[in-house]
Amino acid sequence: MKKIGVILIVLFFVSCQRHNTRNEIILRAEKVLDTAPDSAFKLLSSISNPQNLPEADYAGWCLQYTHAKYKLQKKITSDSMIKISVNYYKNSKLKKQSGTAYYLLGCVSELLQKDSIAMVAYKDAEKVLAMTDENKLKGLVQFSLGYICMHDEMFSNSLNYFRKSLEFFNQSGDKKYKAYACRDMSIMYYQLNSPVDSILYYSNKALQLAKEAGDSVNYYYILANQGILLYNKDYARSRDCLLKGYNYFPTQHYYYGAYLAFVYSKLNKPDSANYYLNISTSDTSNSPYKIIGLHAAALISKNKNDFKNAYNFLEKSYILRDSIFQQNMKSQLHVIDKQYDLTQKEAENSALLIDNQNKIIWIALLAVGFLIILMLLLFVWNRIKLKQADDEKEKQRIQFVHKTTEIQNQQKRDILLTKVKYKIENTLTFNRLNKSLLNPEKKNQFLEEITKQSTLFEKDWPDFIKEVDYVFENRITKLKEKYTELTVNDKVVIALICLKINITNSCILLDMTKNTLYHRRKLIKSRLKLGEESDLEEWIVEYMSNGEVSL
């Protein structure tokens, strides 16, 4: 009985332990993997029938072989191999190997377009690696999390992950990866509309680090990205940066060509602008950068005094921008679960040090009884936790539906506001150009072409008021309900103030003199029961912001 009890306990604890590989070829491959992944891949490929290796060696082989393939950008069609390593090292003392396995599972899942699985794997890697000093690997995990958030347009979360990755790369001293972290932080600052100084600070830092690390691909990518950042601010510097990216990345000629066409048109070099515009427009896809190309085409036409074509190009750019914006609005609703819930629990057994072998049977029996009771308690506890998890999921689902509805409503308002402002701009342009055309023949021809475009006429004002009212959450309607003396013309003036259209432009839109408009505003103040010292514009802006009336 004593021998049977000892054997059972020894087998139980031995079965829970995991060992790292001792295979010399696998260990040599692991050592050169960072500096020479192709050599590591050849070493690992030289092992025939790796599935016949001992379990520890096979798990190590799967880990290093997947890592080598990923570094060499070889095609990976399944995650079954890396899952062998994940399952072997899971809950073991081999934290580095376990963290690496989870990290590679995330990388492979991303390649297979399974971002939700990748996010969970990276979070598991983060948890395991927290108990190690593998700073470079920790940085890669944070960088990958940032990349997924960036892909899903969660830019604030992405920026936080890139910051964490930079901290770990600083500790590891790896300049190449520090450059990547700084570069993508700069991109996130740009996406979040941060000041140009902040964007360029991290971009220049990334540029210097990439140069010191000898990473020419990243170096020229950052240069080209700076050209895109500055394309509408510093034309000469933007041109120089874009040309370097254009020459270094031949497959991106369509992309950089659009920006170069715009920059050269701003620098009044029509020949160069047309050259790069032709390269850009040879790509027939409706990519976002085509908007820049259309703007460049409009500028070129304007410089030739061909206003008709300029107007047509601008209209096409607006239609393309609106189409892309609506597509992005749909894809933006795909949200990764940020409430990562680690509900995995497993019973842990502590090793018993037994000095007296005469008591080992009783201790074994007590251990078995304890395990049975623990399993029962865990079963009950898991049932409770499952119920709590279901309740929490339902709560999160309701919150998600509510938040999604808010996002959709806000995006609809943004689109509508953009369209309303676009109509205002077109109407202003139309009225100014109409007055500037003196030749009756050209004027009639111009009017025939433009009449069908999106300009505001007298019959359109009621619809215009409705659109502005919707943007500002029906507050114009509520104002009319409170102050019944307000007329339709009063609401038109209030709508223009809401959109911050100045006196001069309002007069052009309404075809009236400034004295007439000032008289109209005075009547509105009277009907709103405002004192003479009150500023009508300030009062309306405040009311549209918070929906409250203060006299």
DOSEFI-344724 format. One line per 8 residues: number of its first residue (from 1); for each residue x, y, z of C-alpha. Coordinates in nm, 4 decimals, decimal comma. Example, Ala and Ser with C-alpha at 12.3 -4.5 7.8 and 13.67 -1.06 7.14 Angstrom:
2
1) 1,2300 -0,4500 0,7800 | 1,3670 -0,1060 0,7140
//
This chain:
551
1) 0,0000 0,0000 0,0000 | 0,2860 0,2350 0,0850 | 0,4545 0,1718 -0,2510 | 0,1292 0,2210 -0,4449 | 0,0609 0,5535 -0,2649 | 0,4130 0,6815 -0,3309 | 0,3948 0,5833 -0,6978 | 0,0571 0,7549 -0,7446
9) 0,1764 1,0822 -0,5880 | 0,5063 1,0810 -0,7826 | 0,3263 1,0154 -1,1103 | 0,0745 1,2917 -1,0348 | 0,3391 1,5581 -0,9762 | 0,5716 1,4420 -1,2562 | 0,2846 1,4557 -1,5072 | 0,2269 1,8254 -1,4211
17) 0,5875 1,9259 -1,4962 | 0,7199 2,0436 -1,8335 | 1,0794 2,0487 -1,9559 | 1,2497 2,2589 -2,2191 | 1,4023 2,0847 -2,5180 | 1,7550 1,9475 -2,4863 | 1,7908 1,8815 -2,8591 | 2,1159 2,0422 -2,9758
25) 1,9885 2,1320 -3,3257 | 1,6764 2,3038 -3,1895 | 1,8837 2,4926 -2,9292 | 2,1321 2,6066 -3,1973 | 1,8438 2,7244 -3,4164 | 1,6954 2,9204 -3,1237 | 2,0307 3,0894 -3,0614 | 2,0658 3,2239 -3,4206
33) 1,6956 3,2897 -3,4805 | 1,7114 3,6691 -3,4267 | 2,0268 3,7357 -3,6284 | 1,9986 3,4670 -3,8993 | 1,6427 3,3303 -3,9269 | 1,7218 3,1633 -4,2608 | 1,9994 2,9588 -4,0969 | 1,7664 2,8666 -3,8113
41) 1,5035 2,7537 -4,0625 | 1,7561 2,5314 -4,2440 | 1,8653 2,3728 -3,9151 | 1,5078 2,2993 -3,8119 | 1,4189 2,1680 -4,1579 | 1,7101 1,9215 -4,1378 | 1,5246 1,7282 -3,8646 | 1,3285 1,4508 -4,0334
49) 0,9986 1,3343 -3,8807 | 0,9985 1,5889 -3,5943 | 0,6637 1,4492 -3,4757 | 0,8531 1,1384 -3,3599 | 1,0691 1,3428 -3,1226 | 1,0050 1,3336 -2,7457 | 0,7201 1,5617 -2,6382 | 0,9458 1,8386 -2,5008
57) 1,1623 1,8380 -2,8162 | 0,8624 1,8358 -3,0504 | 0,7031 2,1298 -2,8651 | 1,0343 2,3195 -2,8884 | 1,0663 2,2346 -3,2587 | 0,7112 2,3573 -3,3339 | 0,7828 2,6809 -3,1465 | 1,1114 2,7628 -3,3215
65) 0,9960 2,6407 -3,6650 | 0,6850 2,8630 -3,6537 | 0,8974 3,1560 -3,5324 | 1,1465 3,1101 -3,8168 | 0,8707 3,0878 -4,0794 | 0,7066 3,4014 -3,9437 | 1,0338 3,5990 -3,9453 | 1,1037 3,4877 -4,3031
73) 0,7470 3,5769 -4,4064 | 0,6831 3,2260 -4,5329 | 0,3228 3,1236 -4,5925 | 0,1442 2,9924 -4,2813 | -0,1986 2,8401 -4,3466 | -0,2844 2,6915 -4,0066 | -0,2347 2,7544 -3,6346 | -0,2302 2,3823 -3,5454
81) 0,1503 2,3647 -3,5133 | 0,1916 2,6612 -3,2780 | -0,1016 2,5363 -3,0686 | 0,1056 2,2256 -2,9911 | 0,3631 2,4528 -2,8258 | 0,0947 2,6633 -2,6554 | -0,0689 2,3577 -2,4980 | 0,2643 2,2072 -2,3917
89) 0,4053 2,5170 -2,2182 | 0,0713 2,6308 -2,0786 | 0,0720 2,6644 -1,6966 | 0,4356 2,5515 -1,6821 | 0,7374 2,7171 -1,5246 | 0,8818 2,7837 -1,8713 | 0,7452 3,1383 -1,8868 | 0,9654 3,2575 -2,1724
97) 0,8655 2,9652 -2,3955 | 0,4994 2,9932 -2,2953 | 0,4933 3,3693 -2,3600 | 0,6654 3,3225 -2,6960 | 0,4136 3,0533 -2,7929 | 0,1184 3,2782 -2,7082 | 0,2809 3,5686 -2,8965 | 0,3319 3,3539 -3,2077
105) -0,0250 3,2242 -3,1828 | -0,1343 3,5905 -3,1973 | 0,0902 3,6566 -3,4995 | -0,0379 3,3500 -3,6857 | -0,3997 3,4360 -3,5999 | -0,3499 3,7839 -3,7446 | -0,2142 3,6302 -4,0662 | -0,5258 3,4120 -4,0787
113) -0,7430 3,7245 -4,0210 | -0,8648 3,6039 -3,6817 | -0,8105 3,9264 -3,4902 | -1,0286 3,8331 -3,1923 | -0,8245 3,5153 -3,1329 | -0,5040 3,7143 -3,1845 | -0,6090 3,9690 -2,9200 | -0,6737 3,6930 -2,6635
121) -0,3407 3,5278 -2,7440 | -0,1487 3,8545 -2,7045 | -0,3231 3,9190 -2,3729 | -0,2234 3,5702 -2,2549 | 0,1338 3,6422 -2,3636 | 0,1269 3,9728 -2,1740 | 0,0121 3,7962 -1,8576 | 0,2740 3,5195 -1,8766
129) 0,5659 3,7473 -1,9724 | 0,4933 3,9835 -1,6827 | 0,6836 3,7344 -1,4646 | 0,9956 3,7485 -1,6857 | 1,2605 4,0010 -1,7909 | 1,2071 3,9374 -2,1646 | 1,1709 4,3076 -2,2440 | 1,2043 4,2775 -2,6207
137) 0,9321 4,0122 -2,6365 | 0,7122 4,2178 -2,4042 | 0,7566 4,5140 -2,6379 | 0,6597 4,3042 -2,9411 | 0,3422 4,1900 -2,7651 | 0,2431 4,5499 -2,6812 | 0,3302 4,6608 -3,0347 | 0,1086 4,3864 -3,1815
145) -0,1810 4,4877 -2,9558 | -0,1360 4,8455 -3,0746 | -0,1383 4,7335 -3,4364 | -0,4717 4,5500 -3,3949 | -0,6272 4,8570 -3,2296 | -0,4878 5,0784 -3,5074 | -0,6387 4,8453 -3,7686 | -0,9787 4,8837 -3,5963
153) -0,9341 5,2650 -3,5716 | -0,9134 5,2608 -3,1903 | -0,6341 5,5170 -3,2063 | -0,6197 5,6181 -2,8371 | -0,5840 5,2555 -2,7261 | -0,3320 5,1943 -3,0019 | -0,1217 5,4932 -2,8893 | -0,1148 5,3604 -2,5301
161) 0,0051 5,0182 -2,6457 | 0,2764 5,1736 -2,8654 | 0,3925 5,3812 -2,5659 | 0,4242 5,0650 -2,3550 | 0,6138 4,8903 -2,6352 | 0,8586 5,1828 -2,6535 | 0,9250 5,1528 -2,2782 | 1,0125 4,7840 -2,3137
169) 1,2246 4,8426 -2,6267 | 1,4123 5,1160 -2,4384 | 1,4911 4,8635 -2,1660 | 1,6036 4,6052 -2,4218 | 1,8109 4,8659 -2,6107 | 1,6862 4,7520 -2,9536 | 1,7035 5,0594 -3,1816 | 1,5275 4,8920 -3,4734
177) 1,2112 4,8225 -3,2758 | 1,2333 5,1571 -3,0952 | 1,2172 5,3190 -3,4396 | 0,9007 5,1239 -3,5246 | 0,7362 5,2224 -3,1954 | 0,8208 5,5931 -3,2414 | 0,7083 5,5842 -3,6026 | 0,3664 5,4399 -3,5199
185) 0,3251 5,6728 -3,2212 | 0,3753 5,9596 -3,4670 | 0,1093 5,8108 -3,6956 | -0,1352 5,7782 -3,4042 | -0,0744 6,1401 -3,3008 | -0,1539 6,2366 -3,6599 | -0,4765 6,0314 -3,6543 | -0,5759 6,1969 -3,3257
193) -0,5220 6,5461 -3,4775 | -0,2434 6,6287 -3,2319 | -0,0153 6,9326 -3,2841 | 0,2334 6,8987 -3,5706 | 0,5259 6,9462 -3,3274 | 0,4292 6,6305 -3,1350 | 0,3864 6,4338 -3,4567 | 0,7205 6,5449 -3,6019
201) 0,9019 6,4912 -3,2697 | 0,8368 6,1168 -3,2713 | 0,8701 6,0935 -3,6496 | 1,2175 6,2556 -3,6430 | 1,3151 6,0378 -3,3478 | 1,2076 5,7285 -3,5428 | 1,4019 5,8522 -3,8472 | 1,7226 5,8882 -3,6443
209) 1,6807 5,5459 -3,4779 | 1,6121 5,3738 -3,8116 | 1,9259 5,5324 -3,9583 | 2,1381 5,4208 -3,6603 | 1,9921 5,0683 -3,6822 | 2,0652 5,0514 -4,0569 | 1,6980 4,9809 -4,1362 | 1,6730 5,1491 -4,4765
217) 1,3183 5,0252 -4,5501 | 1,1786 5,1838 -4,2354 | 1,3978 5,4937 -4,2844 | 1,2546 5,5731 -4,6291 | 0,9040 5,4809 -4,5186 | 0,9264 5,7383 -4,2377 | 1,0636 6,0000 -4,4812 | 0,7751 5,9412 -4,7214
225) 0,5288 5,9538 -4,4329 | 0,6673 6,2942 -4,3322 | 0,6082 6,4091 -4,6903 | 0,2433 6,3062 -4,6593 | 0,2156 6,4797 -4,3227 | 0,3525 6,8064 -4,4646 | 0,1891 6,7934 -4,8097 | -0,0470 7,0798 -4,7286
233) 0,1889 7,2746 -4,5010 | 0,5483 7,2794 -4,6321 | 0,5361 7,2040 -5,0058 | 0,9111 7,2050 -5,0770 | 1,0017 6,9819 -4,7826 | 0,7072 6,7555 -4,8577 | 0,8216 6,7170 -5,2174 | 1,1759 6,6196 -5,1140
241) 1,0517 6,3565 -4,8673 | 0,7929 6,2164 -5,1079 | 1,0437 6,1842 -5,3910 | 1,2719 5,9726 -5,1724 | 0,9835 5,7424 -5,0815 | 0,8686 5,7347 -5,4458 | 1,2133 5,6290 -5,5683 | 1,2667 5,3709 -5,2916
249) 0,9241 5,2013 -5,3120 | 0,8437 5,1405 -5,6818 | 0,5255 4,9478 -5,5950 | 0,3850 5,2599 -5,4222 | 0,4116 5,4933 -5,7225 | 0,0318 5,5270 -5,7481 | 0,0103 5,6303 -5,3841 | 0,2994 5,8769 -5,3646
257) 0,2240 6,0059 -5,7163 | -0,1069 6,1557 -5,6008 | 0,0632 6,3569 -5,3249 | 0,3479 6,4628 -5,5549 | 0,0947 6,5878 -5,8121 | -0,0725 6,7986 -5,5420 | 0,2570 6,9385 -5,4087 | 0,3905 7,0269 -5,7543
265) 0,0624 7,1987 -5,8430 | 0,1019 7,4084 -5,5251 | 0,4599 7,4899 -5,6297 | 0,3278 7,6095 -5,9702 | 0,5060 7,3362 -6,1664 | 0,2259 7,2079 -6,3926 | 0,4460 6,9761 -6,6029 | 0,5700 6,7825 -6,3005
273) 0,2216 6,7880 -6,1486 | 0,0709 6,6392 -6,4659 | 0,3444 6,3750 -6,4847 | 0,2744 6,2385 -6,1378 | -0,1010 6,2849 -6,1762 | -0,0974 6,0573 -6,4822 | 0,0899 5,7939 -6,2824 | -0,1576 5,8188 -5,9962
281) -0,4724 5,8125 -6,2107 | -0,3551 5,5022 -6,3979 | -0,4703 5,3135 -6,0880 | -0,8469 5,2668 -6,1374 | -0,9282 5,1632 -5,7791 | -1,1210 5,4000 -5,5489 | -0,8527 5,4280 -5,2825 | -0,8544 5,7161 -5,0296
289) -0,5412 5,8689 -5,1804 | -0,7348 5,9268 -5,5041 | -0,9041 6,2197 -5,3251 | -0,5649 6,3956 -5,3131 | -0,5162 6,3223 -5,6840 | -0,8541 6,4773 -5,7665 | -0,7629 6,7852 -5,5614 | -0,4371 6,8085 -5,7572
297) -0,6286 6,7815 -6,0862 | -0,8605 7,0616 -5,9696 | -0,5628 7,2849 -5,8859 | -0,4037 7,2173 -6,2249 | -0,7294 7,3080 -6,4015 | -0,7674 7,6188 -6,1872 | -0,4134 7,7336 -6,2768 | -0,5170 7,6964 -6,6429
305) -0,8313 7,9059 -6,5725 | -1,0419 7,6022 -6,6602 | -1,2906 7,6541 -6,3751 | -1,5462 7,4109 -6,5123 | -1,3063 7,1154 -6,4945 | -1,1758 7,2358 -6,1604 | -1,5281 7,2347 -6,0214 | -1,5941 6,8857 -6,1670
313) -1,2778 6,7428 -6,0104 | -1,3662 6,8922 -5,6722 | -1,7157 6,7466 -5,6932 | -1,5743 6,4019 -5,7765 | -1,3386 6,4248 -5,4807 | -1,6292 6,5091 -5,2511 | -1,8378 6,2152 -5,3810 | -1,5424 5,9760 -5,3383
321) -1,4706 6,1099 -4,9885 | -1,8365 6,0666 -4,8921 | -1,8391 5,7083 -5,0250 | -1,5200 5,6133 -4,8406 | -1,6445 5,7799 -4,5221 | -1,9648 5,5751 -4,5270 | -1,7702 5,2527 -4,5851 | -1,5423 5,3357 -4,2918
329) -1,8450 5,4121 -4,0777 | -1,9746 5,0576 -4,1321 | -1,6413 4,8873 -4,0667 | -1,5765 5,1071 -3,7618 | -1,8601 4,9320 -3,5770 | -1,6501 4,6174 -3,5665 | -1,5158 4,6455 -3,2101 | -1,2681 4,4128 -3,0457
337) -1,3673 4,3042 -2,6949 | -1,1619 4,5348 -2,4719 | -1,3061 4,3868 -2,1566 | -1,0685 4,0933 -2,1682 | -1,1987 3,8455 -1,9112 | -0,9595 3,5878 -1,7790 | -1,1969 3,3296 -1,6328 | -0,9669 3,0317 -1,6706
345) -0,9164 2,8691 -1,3372 | -0,7350 2,5542 -1,2552 | -0,6768 2,3776 -0,9261 | -0,3189 2,4104 -0,8008 | -0,1665 2,1410 -0,5850 | 0,1247 2,2158 -0,3599 | 0,3977 1,9609 -0,3185 | 0,3978 1,7827 0,0135
353) 0,7319 1,7248 0,1758 | 0,6951 1,4130 0,3792 | 0,9647 1,3270 0,6247 | 0,7955 1,0253 0,7761 | 0,7210 0,7558 0,5156 | 0,5027 0,5684 0,7692 | 0,2396 0,8458 0,7306 | 0,2494 0,8677 0,3515
361) -0,0598 0,6502 0,2970 | -0,2713 0,8631 0,5297 | -0,1431 1,1819 0,3680 | -0,2232 1,0404 0,0219 | -0,5760 0,9508 0,1305 | -0,6225 1,2947 0,2848 | -0,4938 1,4533 -0,0387 | -0,7392 1,2507 -0,2458
369) -1,0255 1,3478 -0,0160 | -0,9179 1,7116 -0,0274 | -0,9059 1,7012 -0,4070 | -1,2558 1,5565 -0,4230 | -1,3897 1,8282 -0,1926 | -1,1955 2,0925 -0,3861 | -1,3407 1,9686 -0,7146 | -1,6898 1,9875 -0,5707
377) -1,6238 2,3392 -0,4424 | -1,4740 2,4385 -0,7774 | -1,7776 2,2945 -0,9546 | -2,0131 2,5032 -0,7409 | -1,7867 2,8074 -0,7689 | -1,7653 2,7712 -1,1474 | -2,1450 2,7541 -1,1710 | -2,1653 3,0802 -0,9764
385) -1,8952 3,2420 -1,1896 | -2,0650 3,1276 -1,5103 | -2,3879 3,2895 -1,3950 | -2,2003 3,6099 -1,3103 | -2,0189 3,5965 -1,6454 | -2,3505 3,5555 -1,8311 | -2,4957 3,8537 -1,6439 | -2,1854 4,0593 -1,7198
393) -2,1976 3,9622 -2,0896 | -2,5613 4,0681 -2,1102 | -2,4766 4,3985 -1,9441 | -2,1874 4,4524 -2,1870 | -2,4146 4,3596 -2,4796 | -2,6705 4,6230 -2,3771 | -2,3929 4,8807 -2,3332 | -2,2491 4,7855 -2,6726
401) -2,5870 4,8229 -2,8475 | -2,6385 5,1617 -2,6781 | -2,2884 5,2812 -2,7670 | -2,3211 5,1551 -3,1258 | -2,6481 5,3443 -3,1665 | -2,4835 5,6621 -3,0344 | -2,1904 5,6202 -3,2761 | -2,4221 5,5652 -3,5721
409) -2,6364 5,8698 -3,4822 | -2,3293 6,0909 -3,4355 | -2,1781 5,9756 -3,7649 | -2,5086 6,0426 -3,9437 | -2,5084 6,3944 -3,7967 | -2,1456 6,4474 -3,9059 | -2,2256 6,3401 -4,2619 | -2,5312 6,5644 -4,2714
417) -2,3375 6,8612 -4,1302 | -2,0678 6,8099 -4,3958 | -2,3304 6,8046 -4,6708 | -2,5018 7,1174 -4,5378 | -2,1727 7,3082 -4,5192 | -2,0825 7,1843 -4,8671 | -2,4091 7,3258 -5,0017 | -2,3353 7,6583 -4,8316
425) -1,9851 7,6697 -4,9847 | -2,1211 7,5829 -5,3305 | -2,3906 7,8508 -5,3033 | -2,1342 8,1147 -5,1994 | -1,9064 8,0145 -5,4885 | -2,2011 8,0144 -5,7276 | -2,3206 8,3619 -5,6242 | -1,9695 8,5121 -5,6364
433) -1,8915 8,3602 -5,9785 | -2,2348 8,4582 -6,1104 | -2,1646 8,8210 -6,0246 | -1,8117 8,8099 -6,1665 | -1,9112 8,6835 -6,5113 | -1,9739 8,9913 -6,7248 | -2,0011 8,8310 -7,0693 | -2,3738 8,7471 -7,1181
441) -2,2995 8,4515 -7,3449 | -2,0522 8,2933 -7,1023 | -2,2789 8,3768 -6,8133 | -2,5746 8,1930 -6,9689 | -2,3551 7,8963 -7,0552 | -2,2137 7,8904 -6,7014 | -2,5622 7,9104 -6,5504 | -2,6805 7,6176 -6,7606
449) -2,3908 7,4036 -6,6364 | -2,4108 7,5020 -6,2709 | -2,7882 7,5198 -6,2198 | -2,8070 7,1447 -6,1780 | -2,5279 7,1386 -5,9189 | -2,5784 7,1393 -5,5419 | -2,6597 7,5063 -5,4731 | -2,9285 7,6513 -5,2506
457) -3,2292 7,8313 -5,3989 | -3,5204 7,9951 -5,2261 | -3,7291 7,6775 -5,2462 | -3,4489 7,4840 -5,0753 | -3,4408 7,6923 -4,7559 | -3,7133 7,4890 -4,5702 | -3,5190 7,1670 -4,6336 | -3,1982 7,3444 -4,5372
465) -3,3558 7,4480 -4,2035 | -3,4672 7,0884 -4,1416 | -3,1140 6,9562 -4,2058 | -2,9517 7,2106 -3,9732 | -3,2248 7,1439 -3,7161 | -3,1428 6,7698 -3,7279 | -2,7707 6,8351 -3,6856 | -2,8431 7,0407 -3,3706
473) -3,0888 6,7821 -3,2294 | -3,4136 6,9664 -3,3232 | -3,3248 7,2704 -3,1128 | -3,4438 7,5163 -3,3787 | -3,7862 7,3488 -3,3708 | -3,7903 7,3698 -2,9908 | -3,6978 7,7382 -3,0146 | -3,9899 7,7983 -3,2515
481) -4,2245 7,6183 -3,0101 | -4,1147 7,8451 -2,7253 | -4,1070 8,1669 -2,9273 | -4,4013 8,1340 -3,1667 | -4,3462 8,4746 -3,3276 | -4,0354 8,3472 -3,5106 | -4,0887 8,3290 -3,8890 | -3,9391 8,0991 -4,1530
489) -3,6996 8,3783 -4,2571 | -3,5973 8,4164 -3,8921 | -3,5161 8,0454 -3,8763 | -3,3006 8,0773 -4,1919 | -3,0912 8,3515 -4,0249 | -3,0680 8,1434 -3,7022 | -2,9548 7,8377 -3,9040 | -2,6787 8,0415 -4,0736
497) -2,5596 8,1676 -3,7326 | -2,5551 7,8044 -3,6086 | -2,3182 7,7182 -3,8956 | -2,1056 8,0253 -3,8126 | -2,1646 8,1923 -4,1518 | -2,0469 8,5532 -4,1214 | -2,2500 8,8672 -4,2084 | -2,0917 8,9145 -4,5501
505) -2,1520 8,5575 -4,6652 | -2,5022 8,5583 -4,5164 | -2,5880 8,8659 -4,7229 | -2,4594 8,6916 -5,0384 | -2,6619 8,3791 -4,9593 | -2,9831 8,5675 -4,8802 | -2,9296 8,8302 -5,1529 | -2,9849 9,1221 -4,9149
513) -2,7899 9,4229 -4,7907 | -2,6138 9,4362 -4,4581 | -2,8621 9,6964 -4,3291 | -3,1501 9,4636 -4,4138 | -2,9771 9,1722 -4,2398 | -2,9009 9,3797 -3,9305 | -3,2664 9,4845 -3,9212 | -3,3667 9,1172 -3,9494
521) -3,1372 9,0240 -3,6600 | -3,2840 9,3073 -3,4498 | -3,6344 9,1675 -3,5105 | -3,5164 8,8195 -3,4082 | -3,3731 8,9563 -3,0831 | -3,7046 9,1234 -3,0163 | -3,8981 8,8013 -3,0814 | -3,6572 8,6063 -2,8583
529) -3,7164 8,8714 -2,5898 | -3,3438 8,9526 -2,5629 | -3,2186 9,2829 -2,4236 | -3,0383 9,5321 -2,6469 | -2,7095 9,4613 -2,4693 | -2,7346 9,0881 -2,5537 | -2,5287 8,9472 -2,8414 | -2,7561 8,7418 -3,0709
537) -2,4779 8,5201 -3,2084 | -2,3369 8,4347 -2,8643 | -2,6870 8,3605 -2,7341 | -2,7703 8,1248 -3,0250 | -2,4315 7,9437 -3,0097 | -2,4741 7,8892 -2,6347 | -2,8314 7,7644 -2,6826 | -2,7293 7,5226 -2,9604
545) -2,4469 7,3879 -2,7404 | -2,6478 7,3022 -2,4280 | -3,0140 7,3382 -2,5326 | -3,0892 7,5799 -2,2480 | -3,2345 7,9300 -2,2792 | -3,0758 8,1991 -2,0635 | -3,2170 8,5503 -2,0730
//
